[in-house]
Amino acid sequence: MTCIVGLISDGSVHIGGDSAGVAGYSLTLRADRKVFRN
């Protein structure tokens, strides 16, 4: 499951997410970004 957070402050939008990758009971930190501009 991915955690995404969004914040609007003084007319600016900030979005961030975690870097966890899970497979079964294994947790790893991902190098690629989960949040990106499209």
Helices and strands as residue ranges (DSSP letters): E 4-9, E 12-17, E 20-23, E 26-29
